[in-house]
Amino acid sequence: MINYDGKIFVPLSNSENGEVDLGMQFKYQQTGNLLTSEYVGANIRLGHLIALVDEKGGLDMRYHQVNDRGEITTGICRSTPEILPNGKIRLYEKWQWTSGDLSEGDSILEEL
């Protein structure tokens, strides 16, 4: 299992229908296989995520956030890790809104 505790991730890309902007940072806290993070950004006033980490370091995630329009939005995400040659982690994410239009998207995050 990958230990994400204390690691900071930044978005490299996100689908147009997503609210995460490329200037955001996610600092992960992990205890056992439970991972959490609180985040803010240009389009997000406040967000929280919670995930279970599997034996290969994959994340099964749920998130909720308040966007800059004052709406609460929610979603699910599945993140698959890649260990880069420099030892850092890149996360390939497939996500879907569970509120609003229920659309899907893709994101890539990388460890700082």
Buried (B, 14 or more C-beta within 10 A) or exposed (E): EBEBEEBBBEBEEBEEEBBBEEEBBBBBEBEEEEBBBEBEBEBBEEBEBBBEBEEEBBBBBBBBBBBEEEEEBEBBBBBBBEEEEEEEBBBBBEBEBEEEEEEBBEBBBBBE
